[in-house]
Amino acid sequence: MSSADKNLSVFNTADLPDIATKRFAILVAEWNSEVTEKLFEGAYQTLVQYGAKPENIERGNVPGSFELTLGSQWFAQREDIDAVIALGVVIQGETKHNDYINHSVSQGITNLSLKTNKPVIFGVLTPNTMQQAVDRAGGIHGNKGDEAAITAIKMLGLYSQITKGSVKRG
């Protein structure tokens, strides 16, 4: 089934870990704020819905998606932050700027996760049009912010299983 035909924010929530004591940072790009605010709302509400305490969720704003990597690094370096969620939107446009920005941010966030040994989640939309962005920020295709929050929760759960030696077998 193509993405044009379904809600992309359907995910398995069985066996989610207890996140009541976990601390999250959500970093939000201000560029395309009509979309990024909806991504933030989705991520925040999903974290709270699955057990995060509102006082354990911090928000930071950066000017655009390119700055998500450094902002995420500042949060990830803090001992009291367990996971970082980076939210932004880079729309295709007439030039290739989106290719450079999307590649830089995705590579930077991957490297940051590895460097800090913490989940730093890539919640950046990379649509061709503004309508595609809207459709993925609480529209007909769900909310990428929800997905980013669930990903952070699941990664914390996996880390806990690995460090406790309780990874499922078979």
Disulfide bonds with the S-S distance in Angstrom:
none
